[in-house]
Amino acid sequence: MQEEMIFSGFGGQGALFAGMVLAYAGMDSGKNVTWIPSYGPEMRGGTAHTTVIISDEEIGSPIVQRPSAALVLNNPSMEKYEPLVKEGGVLVYNSSLISITPRRTDIRYVPVPASDVANELGNVKMANMVALGALVTATGVLSLEAVIQALRDHLPESKHEMLEPNVQALRRGAELAEPVVA
């Protein structure tokens, strides 16, 4: 098994953090993992992205050109990464903010009202965790419990007040996605 994923959104939406949590979950589960964030104009409101590869085997290259899955949180990310997802792949998108109609018939779309759900939970900044819960469920890359444990184990102590709300966000996102069919 090797899953190559891209996480993307505006700077501040937490795409990089969502990718990092998944990477930690993969490492903690004994998988081979790469996590490569992109830092640049996103710090000034542009689109931020990160790539994550999780594999049972050694990873030959950390470069992701045709991801098997993508998590996109805004319209520019949808425009950029929808065409790149491999045939048969999964694209989880924040339907609260993305107005673009999906165009392809050869990938599985998982629309998740991540921002709306995060607002219901009390903090729009948790939209990334709602979307991550959906991605994990839709792809079956790891168990939701492994991701929750990674969040518990690696969230900085200064952010621990957000631990349980983020766990709740992950679970809500998982409920909104249909599990991968084996």
Order of alpha helices (4+ residues) and beta strands (2+ residues): beta-alpha-beta-beta-beta-alpha-beta-beta-alpha-alpha-alpha-alpha
